[in-house]
């Protein structure tokens, strides 16, 4: 089971990193330097947060499989609190391109979730009752 989760972590992170690179390049071509910087900064934070939660889940599945769902829930709550706190407390830089930031986040979330679903689907893990 560990190798399966490890490969899912690697595949989803690699796909998200590739999508981020493409979004930064597209933002640079169409929107300029500020759009590319916005896309890179926020996109990297999204990839890092999802990678951390997926690594924690993979570790939980390896050592204590029954803790997996709770680890995902705790990671989700921590991500929401971190993002919410950042949005409320941190000033928005004047150079931040909000359109490219939003587009990059939506694309990364879609790619990450699609790769995660495909990876888990291919695992064909049995569900115990």
C-alpha positions in Angstrom: 0.0 0.0 0.0 2.9 2.4 0.8 4.3 2.3 -2.7 0.9 3.1 -4.2 0.4 6.2 -2.0 4.0 7.2 -2.7 3.4 7.0 -6.5 0.2 9.0 -6.1 2.0 11.7 -4.2 4.7 11.9 -6.8 2.3 11.8 -9.8 -0.1 14.4 -8.4 2.8 16.7 -7.3 4.5 16.4 -10.7 1.3 17.1 -12.6 0.6 20.1 -10.4 4.1 21.4 -10.9 3.8 21.0 -14.7 0.5 22.8 -14.7 2.0 25.5 -12.5 4.9 25.9 -15.0 2.5 26.1 -17.9 0.3 28.7 -16.1 3.3 30.9 -15.2 4.4 30.8 -18.9 1.0 31.6 -20.1 0.6 34.4 -17.6 4.0 35.8 -18.7 3.0 35.7 -22.4 -0.5 37.1 -22.0 -0.3 39.3 -18.8 3.4 40.3 -18.3 5.7 40.1 -15.4 3.3 40.9 -12.6 0.8 38.2 -13.9 3.6 35.6 -14.0 4.9 36.5 -10.5 1.3 36.4 -9.1 0.7 33.1 -10.8 4.0 31.6 -9.5 3.7 32.9 -6.0 0.2 31.8 -5.2 0.4 28.6 -7.3 3.5 27.5 -5.4 1.7 28.0 -2.1 -1.3 26.0 -3.3 1.0 23.1 -4.5 3.0 23.2 -1.3 -0.2 23.1 0.9 -1.7 20.2 -1.0 1.6 18.3 -1.1 1.9 18.6 2.7 -1.6 17.3 3.3 -1.1 14.4 0.9 2.2 13.4 2.5 0.6 13.5 5.9 -2.2 11.3 4.6 0.2 8.9 3.0 2.2 8.6 6.3 -1.0 8.0 8.2 -2.1 5.3 5.8 1.3 3.6 6.3 1.4 3.7 10.1 -2.2 4.0 11.2 -4.6 3.5 8.3 -7.6 4.3 10.5 -6.3 7.8 11.1 -6.3 8.6 7.3 -9.7 10.4 7.1 -9.0 12.4 10.3 -5.6 13.5 9.0 -7.2 14.7 5.8 -9.9 16.6 7.7 -7.3 18.2 10.0 -5.2 19.2 7.1 -8.2 20.7 5.3 -9.1 22.7 8.4 -5.5 23.9 8.8 -5.4 24.9 5.1 -8.7 26.8 5.4 -7.5 28.6 8.5 -4.1 29.4 7.0 -5.6 30.7 3.7 -8.3 32.6 5.6 -5.9 34.2 8.0 -3.6 35.2 5.2 -6.4 36.8 3.2 -7.6 38.7 6.3 -4.3 39.8 7.8 -1.8 40.1 5.0 -2.0 43.2 2.8 -2.4 42.5 -0.9 0.6 43.7 -2.8 -0.1 46.3 -5.4 1.6 44.3 -8.1 -0.6 41.1 -7.5 -2.6 40.3 -10.6 -5.8 38.9 -9.1 -7.2 37.5 -12.3 -4.1 35.4 -13.0 -4.0 34.4 -9.4 -7.5 33.1 -9.5 -7.1 31.3 -12.8 -3.9 29.6 -11.6 -5.5 28.4 -8.4 -8.6 27.0 -10.2 -6.4 25.2 -12.8 -4.1 23.8 -10.1 -7.0 22.6 -8.0 -8.6 20.9 -11.0 -5.4 19.2 -12.1 -4.5 18.1 -8.5 -8.0 16.6 -7.8 -8.2 14.9 -11.2 -4.8 13.3 -10.8 -5.6 12.3 -7.2 -8.9 10.7 -8.3 -7.2 8.8 -11.1 -4.4 7.6 -8.8 -6.8 6.3 -6.2 -9.1 4.8 -8.9 -6.1 2.9 -10.3 -5.1 1.6 -6.9 -8.4 -0.3 -6.6 -8.1 -0.4 -2.8 -10.7 -2.5 -1.1 -13.1 -0.9 1.3 -13.4 -2.8 4.6 -16.8 -2.8 6.3 
